[in-house]
Amino acid sequence: MAAVWGRLLRRGFSSARQLSAAAGGEEHQASRMWKILSFVVAIPGVSVCMLNCYLKAQQHAHERTEFVAYEHLRIRSKPFPWGDGTHSLFHNSHANPLPTGYEDAGEH
């Protein structure tokens, strides 16, 4: 039984060595192909996607959703331990409304 396993293992390792030795010449061509694809396809593709995201962000930069005072949102059972107690730690007055509405509602 050990002899059979030994033969199978030797055949497996020798064929793996032959395959890896044969791939040595093709390895350079494959890496060259991926390098060309990276510069010709990937970098321009990422650039186009970034430009698209930037233009979409500029288009929607000044829009803000209308405030609706839903009962289940912005519940304050106790005040926050910083500031005046109504603003969250990372509060953005333009994007995050208080329980009563946006702070700068009269400005827009």
Buried (B, 14 or more C-beta within 10 A) or exposed (E): EEEEEEEEEEEEEEEEEEEEEEEEEEEEEEEEEEEEEEEEEEEEEEEEEEEEEEEEEEEEEEEEEEEEEEEEEBEEEEEEEEEEEBBEEEBEEEEEBBEEEBBEEEEE
